């Protein structure tokens, strides 16, 4: 009996994993915008915009540190 229950649990876990693999970017997008919506409702518009802007700046700085030459090539293409 315990073996049957363990098999059912593994099957449901595998179904969840398959779902996440199939709809990975939809789930990521949903969660990202859910967090943004919660921030808008709790903090307000301008504080949320400031947080998003600072996060984007942090991502840019991290990207520069990770791939300095690729980032410079990206900037050169824009100028």
C-alpha positions in Angstrom: 0.0 0.0 0.0 2.8 2.4 0.9 4.5 1.7 -2.4 1.4 2.5 -4.3 1.0 5.9 -2.5 4.7 6.7 -3.2 4.2 6.0 -6.9 1.1 8.3 -7.0 3.1 11.0 -5.3 6.0 10.7 -7.8 3.5 10.7 -10.7 1.9 13.9 -9.5 5.3 15.5 -8.9 6.3 14.5 -12.5 3.1 16.1 -13.8 3.9 19.4 -12.1 7.5 19.3 -13.4 6.2 18.6 -17.0 3.8 21.5 -16.7 6.5 23.9 -15.5 8.8 22.8 -18.3 6.0 23.2 -20.9 4.9 26.7 -19.7 8.1 27.9 -18.0 8.1 31.5 -19.4 4.4 31.9 -18.8 4.8 30.9 -15.2 7.8 33.2 -14.8 5.9 36.1 -16.4 2.9 35.5 -14.2 5.0 35.5 -11.0 6.9 38.6 -12.0 3.8 40.6 -12.7 2.1 39.2 -9.7 4.9 40.6 -7.6 4.8 43.9 -9.4 1.0 44.1 -8.8 1.4 43.4 -5.1 4.1 46.1 -4.9 1.8 48.6 -6.7 -1.0 47.8 -4.2 1.1 48.0 -1.1 3.7 50.6 -1.8 2.2 52.8 -4.5 3.1 53.7 -8.0 6.3 55.8 -7.7 7.9 53.6 -5.0 7.3 50.5 -7.2 8.7 52.3 -10.3 11.8 53.2 -8.2 12.3 49.6 -7.1 11.9 48.3 -10.6 14.4 51.0 -12.0 17.0 50.2 -9.3 16.6 46.5 -10.0 17.2 47.1 -13.7 20.3 49.1 -12.9 21.5 46.3 -10.7 20.9 43.8 -13.5 22.9 46.1 -15.9 25.8 46.4 -13.6 25.8 42.6 -13.0 25.7 42.0 -16.7 28.6 44.4 -17.2 30.6 42.5 -14.6 29.7 39.1 -16.1 30.3 39.9 -19.7 32.2 43.2 -20.0 33.1 42.8 -23.7 29.6 41.7 -24.8 28.1 44.7 -23.0 30.5 47.1 -24.6 29.6 45.6 -28.0 25.9 46.1 -27.2 26.5 49.7 -26.3 28.5 50.3 -29.4 25.7 49.0 -31.5 23.3 51.6 -29.9 25.6 54.5 -30.4 
